[in-house]
């Protein structure tokens, strides 16, 4: 299984067999959608009726477990007589069902009826996450992805207990979320993408659909409006946001660091206030990511002035500040989350230390480990290599607790694997770069440090291949894995 559970014991004399007369029992309506979706999938692959009923069943799902299990913890028991999953919350039950899906044969994920048997080896599992934040970032700005395409990504991420979807919604190449008070952001700023092709954006209804779909998979959307650099799409849409009141042309290349809001204009902060308010109103999660990276065209003193004002506006609009590690160069509001994307860069490490000294917590996304857009090797046909070539082993073999010198383990709240899309223009390419590296990042975020071992992990990863084949995932068959 991936992620590796906290504790698991095999029961040698027990094997559960899912039979045609099986039922799924549920004791709380808060998990009805989880039970219904699980049953629907098994109906497709097994052909069985699998009614969902109140109370006990052949597979019993219970939300009446002890509070000590926590928000995402669960216990799973598989005996010859039946399977039970117990949690204290509907979210914990969802995590347990995710594990149960991996215990079933890979063909249980099929969309058409398959031949059995449908066996689960007897086992007991007690499980809960190491970190509260386990995310992936999808850049929908450089190349735009539709609601249905992002839902496909959500489906796959949820298999590995990812609980944050960071959407990079604005950049030089495109603005992707509706803002009623500044409509030209999407009408003009969202019209193109890298390479000059047709772009796109999410209406309020479409974005709400995405947020809801993520929530149904117990995944919180973290919206990012990148500032004060990476802003050409906004600058092209509204001339008054520029230093000289002259709007630039739309930009469809991939170089970075050339754009900047006018730092000394009141309209810049009126604009940000409106944008942050409307994005906050559309997003129920507690975090709003304001970017802050690679602002090379903003004078450093101006950058510090801007970040102080921008973070204040995020807080004013009811959200916790999240930003890339550069924002730690100035004062930060209480409860800020800083996203570290450095490699072994001493300057980045100093900024991470400075963030923690101010009371911020860290989400770790080291580019030479966790950036999913890095090529696997020199022959990889898609992706970049500015942070190096990142093999499956390299993406797995690091410890979040000790990555940044001088930062206590208690300051780390999780990990995130970003996928920037300069070279990624369809879902097939997303899947190729995400799998098989994303499950390893997910395991670093979920499993206890004592469970992390590359040799054991690579064998478990190999077992995921048949499951991805059934799901139609275009995964990279990394040569260091003995794929089943």
Secondary structure as UniProt FT lines:
FT   STRAND          7..17
FT   TURN            20..21
FT   STRAND          24..26
FT   HELIX           29..31
FT   HELIX           32..46
FT   STRAND          52..54
FT   STRAND          59..62
FT   HELIX           67..69
FT   TURN            70..72
FT   STRAND          74..79
FT   TURN            80..81
FT   STRAND          82..87
FT   HELIX           90..103
FT   HELIX           106..109
FT   STRAND          119..127
FT   STRAND          133..139
FT   HELIX           147..158
FT   TURN            159..161
FT   STRAND          164..171
FT   TURN            172..173
FT   STRAND          174..175
FT   HELIX           180..182
FT   HELIX           184..187
FT   TURN            188..190
FT   HELIX           194..196
FT   HELIX           204..216
FT   TURN            217..218
FT   STRAND          220..227
FT   HELIX           232..237
FT   HELIX           239..241
FT   TURN            243..244
FT   TURN            263..264
FT   HELIX           266..282
FT   STRAND          287..291
FT   TURN            296..297
FT   HELIX           300..316
FT   TURN            317..318
FT   STRAND          320..324
FT   HELIX           325..329
FT   TURN            334..335
FT   STRAND          337..340
FT   HELIX           346..357
FT   TURN            358..359
FT   STRAND          361..364
FT   HELIX           367..370
FT   TURN            372..373
FT   TURN            378..379
FT   TURN            386..387
FT   HELIX           392..396
FT   HELIX           400..402
FT   TURN            405..406
FT   HELIX           409..411
FT   STRAND          412..419
FT   HELIX           427..434
FT   TURN            435..436
FT   HELIX           437..446
FT   HELIX           449..451
FT   HELIX           454..462
FT   TURN            463..464
FT   HELIX           465..471
FT   TURN            479..480
//
